[in-house]
Amino acid sequence: MIKAVMSYSGDFTLEDRHVEKLISRFPQVKFIAKNKEDLTHEDLMDANVFVGWPDDSEISSMPLLQWIQLPSAGADGYVNRATLKETVVVTTASGVFGVPGAEHALALMLALTRQLPLHIRQQSERIWRRNPYCLEVQDSVVTVIGMGDIGTEVARKAKGLGVYVVVVKRNPTDRPPFVDELCATADLDSALEKADFIVSALPLTAETQGIISAERIKRMKKGAVFINVGRGPTIDEQALIEALQSGHLEAAGLDVTEIEPLPASSPLWSMPNVLITSHSVGITPKKSERRTTLLISNLERFLQSETLQNTVVRSRGY
């Protein structure tokens, strides 16, 4: 019998009805669903499948491990762990967060262009004041960096706002109809220079860490708005702060930061042109259902010895 351990931590948990659906669907699989801190050595020692974010100690305790299903869209270096055998397959939850992630990115964009943070502050102080300075999104250039699940949905939904969509991806093939211009990573500089809005939806890999450097931030159009719904360490955060303070960049909407939680000492907290949402793009009432649907699909593939969805390629890190 196959044994699958589901380790609840962070924002990962499955509703009881979804666990029951898994048990009913796969009688040949023994499911263990517990909070991470409650897992025992006996739970792990004969596990074939681990659903969650295993630490090195847990990986070392699972000699029979064949597959890790991460609950997140990003792999965040799991394939490079020294404790992980090369034979272990790692898959992500890409596809679960595309819609809420894209809606979140556009919400940040619209909130900043219409000065909503300022209006919220005025409301809390009971101040009635019209603010003449706002931006329009329509007819602007939106550059999306990264065309995974979230980046694809950002581009698709942004097109509906009447913008010119530029997408930067590692392998620019098969341009979809909602993308006006598809660029390779080598063309990132020119894609940044022309953008009124920049949405980063990058995973964190050795290749993407710090890819939005201080030099690239300087290349951004004066008055551009930067949105990050990918990973914080992909950008030089200090250079971003300086660009926002100097007025080179108009505003930034940050769901992710270089260090999380963002330290209380960070100047980002008190900057009036910054909106921070505490890594919340994945929050949706449909999260448990979507994760379960993906897990069912991949379990069926696993039991048939087929290639799993969202398998992480070790050489590229996602």
Backbone as numpy.savetxt, mean C-alpha at the origin, in Angstrom:
# Nx Ny Nz CAx CAy CAz Cx Cy Cz
-2.95 -34.59 6.39 -3.80 -33.39 6.39 -2.92 -32.13 6.39
-3.32 -31.16 5.60 -2.63 -29.88 5.56 -3.04 -29.05 6.78
-2.08 -28.34 7.35 -2.38 -27.48 8.50 -2.09 -26.03 8.13
-3.08 -25.18 8.36 -2.95 -23.75 8.05 -3.14 -22.94 9.33
-2.15 -22.14 9.66 -2.21 -21.28 10.85 -2.53 -19.86 10.41
-3.57 -19.29 10.99 -3.93 -17.90 10.72 -3.62 -17.09 11.96
-2.63 -16.23 11.84 -2.10 -15.47 12.97 -2.60 -14.03 12.91
-3.47 -13.68 13.85 -4.07 -12.35 13.85 -3.15 -11.34 14.56
-2.82 -10.28 13.84 -2.04 -9.19 14.43 -2.24 -7.96 13.57
-1.90 -6.79 14.14 -2.09 -5.55 13.39 -3.54 -5.40 12.98
-3.76 -5.16 11.69 -5.14 -5.00 11.21 -5.68 -6.29 10.61
-4.96 -7.40 10.80 -5.40 -8.65 10.19 -6.19 -9.50 11.17
-7.41 -9.74 10.81 -8.27 -10.71 11.48 -9.34 -11.11 10.48
-9.90 -12.28 10.65 -11.02 -12.71 9.81 -12.25 -12.85 10.69
-13.39 -12.46 10.14 -14.64 -12.63 10.88 -14.92 -14.12 11.05
-15.63 -14.45 12.13 -15.93 -15.86 12.43 -16.63 -16.54 11.26
-17.53 -15.81 10.61 -18.27 -16.43 9.50 -17.36 -16.77 8.34
-16.28 -16.02 8.18 -15.34 -16.31 7.11 -14.44 -17.49 7.47
-14.09 -17.61 8.75 -13.33 -18.78 9.20 -14.18 -20.04 9.02
-15.45 -19.94 9.37 -16.36 -21.09 9.21 -16.49 -21.47 7.74
-16.48 -20.48 6.87 -16.56 -20.75 5.42 -15.32 -21.52 4.96
-14.17 -21.15 5.46 -12.93 -21.85 5.11 -12.96 -23.30 5.60
-13.40 -23.49 6.83 -13.46 -24.84 7.41 -14.41 -25.72 6.61
-15.56 -25.15 6.23 -16.54 -25.91 5.46 -16.04 -26.22 4.05
-15.33 -25.28 3.46 -14.87 -25.42 2.08 -13.70 -26.41 1.96
-12.88 -26.48 3.01 -11.67 -27.30 2.94 -11.60 -28.28 4.12
-12.38 -29.37 4.08 -12.35 -30.34 5.18 -10.99 -31.03 5.32
-10.18 -30.98 4.26 -8.87 -31.63 4.29 -7.79 -30.74 4.91
-8.19 -29.55 5.35 -7.24 -28.61 5.95 -7.62 -28.37 7.41
-6.63 -28.45 8.29 -6.85 -28.12 9.70 -6.47 -26.66 9.90
-7.45 -25.85 10.30 -7.22 -24.42 10.48 -7.02 -24.09 11.96
-6.00 -23.30 12.23 -5.77 -22.74 13.56 -5.85 -21.23 13.41
-6.82 -20.60 14.06 -7.00 -19.15 13.98 -6.88 -18.56 15.38
-5.78 -17.85 15.62 -5.52 -17.28 16.94 -4.84 -15.93 16.81
-4.91 -15.16 17.90 -4.09 -13.96 17.98 -2.62 -14.37 18.03
-1.77 -13.58 17.46 -0.35 -13.91 17.35 0.26 -14.30 18.69
-0.06 -13.54 19.73 0.54 -13.79 21.04 0.06 -15.09 21.69
-1.02 -15.67 21.16 -1.56 -16.90 21.73 -1.08 -18.16 21.02
-0.34 -18.01 19.93 0.15 -19.18 19.20 1.20 -19.92 20.02
1.14 -21.24 20.00 2.08 -22.07 20.73 3.03 -22.78 19.77
4.07 -23.37 20.34 5.01 -24.15 19.52 4.28 -25.30 18.84
3.33 -25.90 19.55 2.56 -27.01 19.00 1.71 -26.56 17.81
1.22 -25.33 17.86 0.45 -24.81 16.72 1.32 -24.70 15.47
2.57 -24.35 15.66 3.44 -24.02 14.54 4.26 -25.19 14.01
4.60 -26.13 14.86 5.62 -27.12 14.52 5.29 -27.97 13.29
4.00 -28.18 13.01 3.63 -28.99 11.84 2.79 -28.21 10.83
2.91 -26.88 10.87 2.13 -26.03 9.96 2.74 -26.04 8.56
1.88 -26.17 7.57 2.30 -26.10 6.16 2.06 -24.72 5.57
1.03 -24.05 6.10 0.62 -22.74 5.58 0.53 -21.76 6.74
1.02 -20.56 6.53 0.93 -19.52 7.56 0.30 -18.29 6.92
-0.80 -17.83 7.50 -1.49 -16.64 7.02 -1.29 -15.54 8.06
-0.54 -14.52 7.70 -0.20 -13.47 8.65 1.19 -12.95 8.36
1.78 -12.30 9.37 3.13 -11.76 9.25 4.04 -12.50 10.23
4.65 -13.60 9.83 5.47 -14.37 10.77 6.80 -13.68 11.06
7.22 -13.74 12.32 8.55 -13.23 12.64 9.57 -14.36 12.48
10.84 -14.04 12.66 11.89 -15.04 12.43 11.74 -16.24 13.36
11.34 -16.00 14.59 11.17 -17.09 15.54 10.07 -18.05 15.08
8.98 -17.50 14.58 7.88 -18.34 14.10 8.30 -19.12 12.85
9.01 -18.45 11.94 9.47 -19.14 10.73 10.37 -20.31 11.10
11.26 -20.10 12.06 12.17 -21.16 12.49 11.44 -22.31 13.17
10.25 -22.03 13.69 9.47 -23.06 14.39 8.59 -23.87 13.45
8.65 -23.57 12.13 7.80 -24.26 11.17 8.65 -24.97 10.11
9.23 -26.12 10.44 10.09 -26.83 9.48 9.34 -27.36 8.26
8.01 -27.51 8.37 7.22 -28.04 7.26 6.56 -26.93 6.43
6.91 -25.69 6.73 6.27 -24.55 6.06 6.52 -24.57 4.56
5.43 -24.39 3.79 5.52 -24.36 2.33 5.07 -23.03 1.73
4.21 -22.32 2.48 3.61 -21.12 1.89 3.23 -20.12 2.98
3.57 -18.86 2.74 3.14 -17.75 3.60 2.22 -16.85 2.80
1.00 -16.68 3.29 0.06 -15.72 2.68 0.08 -14.47 3.54
0.68 -13.40 3.03 0.70 -12.14 3.76 -0.65 -11.45 3.64
-1.12 -10.78 4.70 -2.40 -10.06 4.63 -2.28 -8.70 3.96
-1.07 -8.27 3.66 -0.83 -6.93 3.11 -0.56 -6.98 1.62
-0.72 -5.83 0.97 -0.46 -5.75 -0.47 1.03 -5.79 -0.77
1.85 -5.35 0.19 3.29 -5.34 0.00 3.96 -6.51 0.70
5.11 -6.93 0.15 5.86 -8.03 0.76 6.81 -7.53 1.83
7.24 -6.26 1.71 8.08 -5.62 2.72 9.26 -6.46 3.18
9.96 -7.06 2.24 11.20 -7.75 2.55 11.09 -9.15 3.08
9.89 -9.73 3.11 9.74 -11.07 3.69 10.55 -12.12 2.94
10.65 -11.99 1.63 11.36 -13.01 0.85 12.86 -12.99 1.10
13.36 -11.92 1.72 14.80 -11.81 1.95 15.21 -12.19 3.37
14.28 -12.71 4.14 14.62 -13.10 5.52 15.55 -14.30 5.51
16.58 -14.23 6.33 17.58 -15.30 6.38 16.98 -16.61 6.88
15.92 -16.52 7.68 15.31 -17.73 8.25 14.37 -18.43 7.27
14.07 -17.79 6.15 13.08 -18.34 5.22 13.76 -19.17 4.13
13.37 -20.42 4.03 13.92 -21.30 2.99 13.47 -20.81 1.61
14.32 -21.03 0.63 14.00 -20.61 -0.73 12.81 -21.37 -1.31
12.52 -22.52 -0.73 11.40 -23.33 -1.24 10.04 -22.81 -0.77
10.04 -21.92 0.22 8.78 -21.40 0.75 8.24 -20.31 -0.18
7.00 -20.47 -0.61 6.34 -19.49 -1.47 5.73 -18.40 -0.61
5.92 -17.15 -1.01 5.31 -16.01 -0.31 4.35 -15.32 -1.27
3.13 -15.10 -0.81 2.13 -14.39 -1.62 1.61 -13.18 -0.85
1.17 -12.18 -1.58 0.63 -10.97 -0.96 -0.89 -10.92 -1.13
-1.48 -9.89 -0.53 -2.93 -9.69 -0.64 -3.26 -8.63 -1.69
-2.43 -8.52 -2.70 -2.72 -7.59 -3.79 -4.10 -7.91 -4.38
-4.90 -6.88 -4.58 -6.26 -7.06 -5.05 -7.28 -6.76 -3.97
-6.83 -6.84 -2.71 -7.73 -6.57 -1.58 -7.89 -5.06 -1.36
-6.82 -4.31 -1.62 -6.80 -2.91 -1.21 -6.88 -1.90 -2.35
-7.05 -2.37 -3.59 -7.04 -1.47 -4.72 -8.11 -0.40 -4.66
-9.35 -0.80 -4.43 -10.46 0.16 -4.41 -10.35 1.13 -3.24
-10.24 0.65 -1.98 -10.13 1.62 -0.88 -8.86 2.45 -0.97
-7.77 1.86 -1.47 -6.53 2.61 -1.59 -6.65 3.75 -2.59
-7.29 3.47 -3.72 -7.48 4.51 -4.73 -8.45 5.59 -4.25
-9.52 5.18 -3.62 -10.47 6.15 -3.09 -9.79 7.05 -2.05
-8.92 6.45 -1.25 -8.21 7.21 -0.23 -7.26 8.22 -0.87
-6.54 7.79 -1.90 -5.62 8.69 -2.59 -6.36 9.89 -3.19
-7.50 9.62 -3.82 -8.27 10.71 -4.42 -8.90 11.59 -3.35
-9.27 10.99 -2.22 -9.82 11.78 -1.11 -8.76 12.76 -0.60
-7.53 12.30 -0.46 -6.45 13.19 -0.04 -6.24 14.31 -1.06
-6.25 13.94 -2.32 -6.04 14.92 -3.39 -7.12 16.01 -3.35
-8.37 15.60 -3.26 -9.47 16.56 -3.28 -9.53 17.37 -1.99
-9.23 16.73 -0.87 -9.23 17.45 0.41 -8.20 18.57 0.41
-7.03 18.29 -0.16 -5.98 19.30 -0.18 -6.26 20.41 -1.19
-6.82 20.06 -2.34 -7.10 21.09 -3.35 -8.22 22.02 -2.92
-9.16 21.51 -2.14 -10.29 22.33 -1.69 -10.09 22.87 -0.28
-8.87 22.77 0.24 -8.51 23.35 1.54 -9.36 22.81 2.70
-9.73 21.54 2.63 -10.59 21.00 3.69 -9.93 21.00 5.07
-8.63 20.70 5.20 -8.04 20.79 6.54 -8.20 22.17 7.17
-8.05 23.22 6.36 -8.23 24.58 6.86 -9.67 24.81 7.28
-10.62 24.35 6.48 -12.04 24.52 6.83 -12.39 23.76 8.11
-11.79 22.59 8.29 -12.05 21.82 9.51 -11.51 22.56 10.73
-10.33 23.15 10.60 -9.79 23.94 11.71 -10.68 25.13 12.01
-11.16 25.80 10.95 -12.05 26.95 11.16 -13.36 26.52 11.81
-13.87 25.37 11.40 -15.12 24.89 11.99 -14.95 24.63 13.49
-13.81 24.03 13.86 -13.58 23.73 15.27 -13.48 25.00 16.10
-13.10 26.11 15.45 -12.98 27.40 16.14 -14.18 28.31 15.87
-15.21 27.78 15.18 -16.43 28.53 14.86 -16.12 29.81 14.07
-15.23 29.67 13.10 -14.86 30.81 12.25 -15.49 30.64 10.87
-16.28 31.63 10.46 -16.86 31.63 9.11 -16.00 32.52 8.23
-15.22 31.88 7.36 -14.34 32.66 6.49 -14.17 31.92 5.17
-14.45 32.62 4.08 -14.24 32.03 2.76 -12.76 32.13 2.40
-12.25 31.05 1.84 -10.84 31.01 1.48 -10.73 31.02 -0.04
-10.23 32.10 -0.59 -10.25 32.26 -2.05 -9.29 31.35 -2.81
-8.30 30.78 -2.11 -7.28 30.02 -2.83 -7.58 28.53 -2.80
-7.93 27.99 -3.95 -8.12 26.55 -4.11 -7.57 26.14 -5.47
-7.35 24.85 -5.64 -6.89 24.31 -6.91 -8.01 23.49 -7.54
-7.92 23.29 -8.85 -8.83 22.37 -9.54 -8.04 21.17 -10.03
-8.69 20.02 -9.99 -8.05 18.79 -10.44 -8.25 18.60 -11.95
-9.43 18.93 -12.44 -9.72 18.73 -13.86 -8.71 19.45 -14.75
-8.32 18.79 -15.84 -7.37 19.30 -16.83 -5.93 19.36 -16.31
-5.68 18.77 -15.16 -4.32 18.72 -14.63 -3.63 17.44 -15.08
-2.34 17.34 -14.77 -1.57 16.13 -15.04 -1.35 15.38 -13.73
-1.78 14.13 -13.70 -1.60 13.28 -12.52 -0.62 12.18 -12.87
0.50 12.16 -12.18 1.49 11.10 -12.37 1.36 10.08 -11.25
1.12 8.84 -11.61 1.01 7.74 -10.65 2.28 6.91 -10.74
2.96 6.74 -9.62 4.21 5.97 -9.60 3.90 4.60 -9.02
4.01 3.58 -9.85 3.69 2.22 -9.43 2.34 1.82 -9.97
2.29 0.66 -10.63 1.02 0.22 -11.22 0.66 -1.17 -10.73
0.73 -1.32 -9.41 0.19 -2.52 -8.81 -1.30 -2.35 -8.65
-1.86 -3.05 -7.68 -3.30 -3.01 -7.45 -3.80 -1.59 -7.17
-3.17 -0.91 -6.21 -3.62 0.43 -5.83 -3.32 1.44 -6.94
-2.11 1.40 -7.49 -1.75 2.35 -8.54 -2.66 2.26 -9.75
-3.01 1.03 -10.12 -3.91 0.84 -11.27 -5.27 1.47 -11.01
-5.81 1.25 -9.80 -7.12 1.82 -9.48 -7.07 3.33 -9.35
-5.95 3.86 -8.84 -5.80 5.32 -8.78 -5.88 5.91 -10.19
-5.14 5.30 -11.12 -5.14 5.79 -12.50 -6.52 5.70 -13.12
-7.20 4.58 -12.89 -8.53 4.37 -13.46 -9.52 5.42 -12.94
-9.52 5.64 -11.64 -10.49 6.55 -11.04 -10.11 8.02 -11.30
-8.82 8.30 -11.34 -8.39 9.68 -11.62 -8.81 10.12 -13.01
-8.79 9.18 -13.95 -9.19 9.51 -15.32 -10.61 10.04 -15.37
-11.45 9.55 -14.47 -12.83 10.01 -14.41 -12.98 11.45 -13.96
-11.90 12.03 -13.43 -11.93 13.42 -13.01 -11.50 14.37 -14.13
-11.26 13.81 -15.31 -10.91 14.64 -16.45 -9.47 15.10 -16.45
-8.56 14.22 -16.03 -7.15 14.58 -15.98 -6.36 13.80 -17.03
-5.12 14.23 -17.24 -4.17 13.52 -18.10 -3.37 12.61 -17.19
-3.48 11.32 -17.39 -2.88 10.33 -16.48 -1.56 9.81 -17.04
-0.50 9.99 -16.26 0.81 9.43 -16.57 1.10 8.35 -15.52
1.52 7.19 -15.96 1.86 6.11 -15.03 3.31 5.69 -15.25
4.04 5.55 -14.15 5.41 5.06 -14.20 5.43 3.67 -13.60
5.92 2.70 -14.37 6.01 1.33 -13.87 7.30 0.68 -14.34
7.65 -0.40 -13.69 8.92 -1.08 -13.96 9.00 -1.59 -15.39
7.93 -2.24 -15.83 7.89 -2.78 -17.19 6.69 -2.18 -17.92
6.89 -1.10 -18.67 5.76 -0.39 -19.29 5.25 -1.07 -20.56
4.42 -2.07 -20.38 3.81 -2.76 -21.52 2.30 -2.72 -21.39
1.60 -2.82 -22.51 0.14 -2.91 -22.53 -0.53 -1.74 -21.81
-0.43 -0.57 -22.38 -1.06 0.62 -21.79 -2.58 0.48 -21.77
-3.20 0.55 -20.58 -4.66 0.47 -20.52 -5.30 1.75 -21.04
-6.57 1.71 -21.43 -7.22 2.87 -22.04 -7.36 4.07 -21.12
-7.32 3.86 -19.81 -7.47 4.99 -18.89 -6.12 5.65 -18.57
-5.05 5.17 -19.16 -3.72 5.77 -18.99 -3.33 6.48 -20.29
-3.00 7.76 -20.19 -2.62 8.53 -21.37 -1.17 8.32 -21.76
-0.34 8.10 -20.76 1.10 7.96 -21.03 1.69 6.95 -20.05
2.33 5.92 -20.58 2.93 4.87 -19.76 4.44 4.95 -19.90
5.12 5.11 -18.75 6.57 5.34 -18.77 7.32 4.27 -17.99
8.57 4.09 -18.35 9.47 3.21 -17.60 10.06 3.98 -16.43
10.63 3.25 -15.47 11.26 3.89 -14.32 12.36 4.85 -14.76
13.01 4.55 -15.87 14.07 5.42 -16.38 13.54 6.81 -16.75
12.23 6.91 -16.98 11.61 8.19 -17.36 10.92 8.86 -16.18
11.24 8.42 -14.96 10.58 8.96 -13.77 10.79 10.47 -13.65
12.00 10.94 -13.91 12.28 12.37 -13.76 11.35 13.23 -14.61
11.20 12.87 -15.87 10.35 13.67 -16.76 8.88 13.56 -16.35
8.48 12.40 -15.83 7.10 12.22 -15.38 6.81 13.08 -14.15
7.81 13.27 -13.31 7.64 14.13 -12.13 7.60 15.60 -12.53
8.42 15.98 -13.48 8.53 17.39 -13.88 7.23 17.94 -14.46
6.44 17.09 -15.10 5.22 17.57 -15.77 3.98 17.47 -14.89
4.10 16.87 -13.70 2.91 16.53 -12.90 2.44 17.68 -12.02
1.13 17.89 -12.01 0.50 18.78 -11.03 0.22 18.01 -9.74
-0.07 16.73 -9.89 -0.31 15.85 -8.75 0.53 14.59 -8.93
1.18 14.17 -7.88 2.00 12.96 -7.90 1.46 12.01 -6.86
1.10 10.81 -7.29 0.59 9.79 -6.37 1.57 8.62 -6.37
2.21 8.39 -5.24 3.13 7.26 -5.12 2.39 6.07 -4.53
2.40 4.97 -5.27 1.78 3.72 -4.80 2.81 2.59 -4.89
4.04 2.92 -4.53 5.15 1.98 -4.67 5.24 1.00 -3.51
5.63 -0.24 -3.80 6.00 -1.16 -2.73 7.39 -0.80 -2.23
7.78 -1.33 -1.09 9.13 -1.09 -0.58 10.03 -2.26 -0.94
10.99 -1.99 -1.80 11.97 -2.99 -2.21 13.35 -2.32 -2.20
14.38 -3.12 -2.45 15.72 -2.55 -2.54 15.80 -1.52 -3.66
15.02 -1.74 -4.70 15.02 -0.84 -5.86 14.26 0.45 -5.60
13.19 0.39 -4.79 12.35 1.57 -4.60 12.71 2.38 -3.36
13.49 1.83 -2.45 13.83 2.57 -1.24 14.58 3.86 -1.60
14.00 4.99 -1.20 14.62 6.28 -1.48 14.59 6.70 -2.93
13.75 6.06 -3.74 13.74 6.37 -5.18 13.27 7.80 -5.45
12.39 8.31 -4.58 11.97 9.71 -4.71 12.93 10.52 -3.84
14.07 10.81 -4.41 15.19 11.44 -3.70 15.02 12.95 -3.60
15.92 13.58 -2.86 15.91 15.03 -2.75 16.05 15.68 -4.12
16.90 15.12 -4.95 17.09 15.66 -6.30 15.80 15.55 -7.12
15.10 14.43 -6.97 13.85 14.26 -7.73 12.75 15.17 -7.18
12.74 15.42 -5.89 11.76 16.35 -5.33 12.00 17.75 -5.90
13.25 18.12 -6.07 13.57 19.43 -6.67 13.07 19.52 -8.11
13.02 18.37 -8.79 12.55 18.35 -10.18 11.03 18.51 -10.30
10.32 18.27 -9.21 8.87 18.38 -9.26 8.46 19.81 -9.57
7.35 19.93 -10.27 6.83 21.25 -10.64 6.51 22.07 -9.39
6.86 23.35 -9.39 6.51 24.22 -8.27 5.00 24.27 -8.12
4.53 24.05 -6.90 3.10 24.05 -6.64 2.44 22.70 -6.78
3.23 21.65 -7.05 2.66 20.31 -7.18 2.19 19.79 -5.82
1.27 18.85 -5.87 0.75 18.19 -4.67 1.23 16.74 -4.69
1.79 16.29 -3.56 2.34 14.94 -3.47 1.46 14.09 -2.55
1.10 12.89 -3.03 0.29 11.95 -2.27 1.06 10.64 -2.15
1.13 10.07 -0.94 1.81 8.78 -0.78 0.88 7.78 -0.12
0.48 6.77 -0.90 -0.33 5.66 -0.38 0.41 4.34 -0.57
1.73 4.44 -0.76 2.55 3.25 -0.95 3.30 2.89 0.31
4.59 3.25 0.35 5.43 3.01 1.51 6.27 4.25 1.79
6.39 4.60 3.07 7.09 5.81 3.48 8.54 5.89 3.09
9.33 4.83 3.26 10.77 4.91 2.96 11.12 5.05 1.49
10.12 5.09 0.61 10.42 5.28 -0.82 10.76 6.74 -1.13
10.55 7.64 -0.18 10.82 9.07 -0.41 11.75 9.61 0.66
12.57 10.58 0.28 13.41 11.30 1.23 12.51 12.25 2.02
12.15 11.84 3.23 11.14 12.58 3.99 11.62 13.97 4.40
12.89 14.09 4.76 13.41 15.40 5.14 13.38 16.36 3.97
13.72 15.85 2.79 13.67 16.70 1.59 12.23 17.10 1.27
11.28 16.20 1.51 9.87 16.51 1.31 9.43 17.62 2.26
9.83 17.51 3.52 9.49 18.53 4.52 10.02 19.90 4.08
11.26 19.93 3.63 11.87 21.19 3.21 11.15 21.77 1.99
10.74 20.92 1.07 10.03 21.39 -0.12 8.66 21.95 0.23
8.02 21.38 1.23 6.72 21.87 1.69 6.87 23.18 2.47
7.92 23.27 3.26 8.15 24.49 4.04 8.54 25.67 3.16
9.28 25.40 2.10 9.74 26.48 1.21 8.67 26.94 0.23
7.62 26.14 0.07 6.58 26.47 -0.90 6.83 25.87 -2.27
7.91 25.12 -2.42 8.16 24.47 -3.71 7.03 23.50 -4.02
6.60 22.74 -3.01 5.42 21.89 -3.14 4.26 22.54 -2.43
3.09 22.44 -3.04 1.89 23.06 -2.47 1.42 22.34 -1.22
1.37 21.02 -1.29 0.81 20.25 -0.18 1.19 18.79 -0.32
0.94 18.03 0.75 1.20 16.59 0.72 0.14 15.87 1.53
-0.33 14.75 0.97 -1.24 13.86 1.68 -0.50 12.56 1.94
-0.26 12.25 3.20 0.60 11.13 3.55 -0.16 10.09 4.36
-0.40 8.95 3.74 -0.96 7.83 4.50 0.16 7.03 5.15
1.37 7.16 4.62 2.52 6.42 5.15 3.68 7.39 5.37
4.56 7.03 6.31 5.71 7.86 6.61 6.94 6.98 6.77
8.10 7.62 6.82 9.36 6.87 6.89 9.42 6.00 8.13
9.00 6.55 9.26 8.92 5.79 10.51 7.46 5.77 10.92
6.96 4.58 11.26 5.57 4.45 11.72 5.53 3.72 13.06
4.77 4.26 14.03 4.02 5.53 13.98 4.96 6.73 13.79
4.43 7.76 13.17 5.20 8.98 12.96 5.53 9.59 14.32
6.82 9.85 14.62 7.19 10.42 15.92 6.49 11.75 16.18
6.15 11.98 17.44 5.47 13.22 17.82 6.33 14.44 17.51
7.64 14.24 17.43 8.55 15.35 17.17 8.62 15.75 15.70
7.99 14.98 14.82 8.07 15.29 13.39 7.35 16.59 13.07
7.98 17.47 12.30 7.31 18.72 11.91 6.10 18.50 11.01
5.99 17.31 10.42 4.85 17.03 9.54 3.52 17.20 10.28
3.49 16.88 11.57 2.25 16.95 12.33 1.65 18.36 12.34
2.49 19.36 12.41 1.99 20.73 12.59 2.00 21.56 11.32
2.32 20.94 10.19 2.37 21.70 8.95 0.97 21.86 8.37
0.52 23.08 8.11 -0.86 23.30 7.64 -1.14 22.75 6.25
-0.09 22.49 5.48 -0.29 21.98 4.11 -0.03 20.48 4.01
-0.12 19.79 5.14 0.08 18.34 5.18 -1.14 17.68 5.82
-1.61 16.62 5.20 -2.72 15.82 5.74 -2.20 14.41 5.96
-2.26 13.94 7.21 -1.73 12.63 7.60 -2.89 11.72 7.98
-2.88 10.48 7.45 -4.00 9.57 7.72 -3.57 8.23 8.33
-2.36 8.15 8.87 -1.94 7.04 9.74 -2.11 5.65 9.14
-1.62 5.46 7.93 -1.62 4.15 7.26 -3.01 3.51 7.28
-3.96 4.22 6.71 -5.37 3.81 6.81 -6.00 3.42 5.48
-5.22 3.34 4.39 -5.84 3.08 3.09 -6.55 1.73 3.04
-6.10 0.78 3.85 -6.68 -0.56 3.77 -7.92 -0.75 4.63
-8.32 0.28 5.35 -9.48 0.13 6.23 -10.76 0.15 5.40
-11.45 -0.95 5.43 -12.71 -1.10 4.69 -13.50 -2.24 5.30
-14.83 -2.13 5.36 -15.63 -3.23 5.91 -15.57 -4.49 5.06
-15.05 -4.37 3.84 -14.98 -5.53 2.94 -13.64 -6.26 3.01
-12.77 -5.83 3.92 -11.42 -6.38 3.98 -11.41 -7.86 4.31
-12.16 -8.26 5.33 -12.17 -9.68 5.73 -12.72 -10.55 4.61
-13.78 -10.08 3.96 -14.38 -10.85 2.87 -13.41 -11.00 1.70
-12.73 -9.91 1.34 -11.80 -9.97 0.21 -10.58 -10.84 0.52
-10.09 -10.75 1.75 -8.96 -11.59 2.13 -9.36 -13.07 2.10
-10.57 -13.34 2.55 -11.05 -14.73 2.54 -11.20 -15.25 1.12
-11.75 -14.44 0.24 -11.90 -14.84 -1.16 -10.55 -15.17 -1.78
-9.56 -14.32 -1.51 -8.21 -14.57 -2.02 -7.63 -15.85 -1.42
-7.83 -16.03 -0.12 -7.29 -17.22 0.54 -7.92 -18.49 0.00
-9.22 -18.46 -0.26 -9.90 -19.62 -0.85 -9.30 -19.94 -2.21
-9.14 -18.92 -3.03 -8.58 -19.13 -4.37 -7.18 -19.72 -4.29
-6.36 -19.19 -3.41 -4.99 -19.68 -3.31 -4.90 -21.05 -2.65
-5.78 -21.33 -1.71 -5.79 -22.67 -1.11 -6.16 -23.72 -2.14
-7.12 -23.39 -2.98 -7.50 -24.33 -4.05 -6.31 -24.58 -4.97
-5.59 -23.54 -5.31 -4.41 -23.68 -6.16 -3.32 -24.48 -5.44
-3.13 -24.18 -4.17 -2.10 -24.87 -3.38 -2.37 -26.36 -3.31
-3.62 -26.72 -3.07 -3.97 -28.14 -2.96 -3.86 -28.87 -4.29
-3.93 -28.12 -5.39 -3.79 -28.71 -6.72 -2.36 -28.55 -7.26
-1.46 -28.06 -6.41 -0.05 -27.83 -6.79 0.06 -26.89 -7.99
-0.82 -25.88 -8.02 -0.78 -24.88 -9.08 -0.09 -23.61 -8.59
0.28 -22.75 -9.52 0.92 -21.48 -9.18 -0.07 -20.60 -8.42
0.39 -19.99 -7.32 -0.48 -19.19 -6.48 -0.59 -17.75 -7.00
-1.73 -17.12 -6.73 -1.92 -15.71 -7.08 -0.99 -14.84 -6.24
-0.50 -13.77 -6.84 0.30 -12.77 -6.14 1.59 -13.33 -5.55
2.17 -14.32 -6.23 3.44 -14.87 -5.75 4.54 -13.82 -5.86
5.27 -13.63 -4.78 6.35 -12.65 -4.76 7.56 -13.21 -5.51
8.09 -12.43 -6.43 9.32 -12.80 -7.14 10.50 -12.32 -6.30
11.30 -13.25 -5.83 12.36 -12.90 -4.88 13.34 -11.87 -5.44
13.65 -11.96 -6.71 14.66 -11.07 -7.29 14.23 -9.61 -7.31
12.93 -9.36 -7.35 12.46 -7.98 -7.39 11.81 -7.54 -6.08
11.47 -8.50 -5.21 10.97 -8.16 -3.88 9.48 -7.90 -3.80
8.73 -8.16 -4.87 7.27 -7.98 -4.83 6.61 -8.87 -5.85
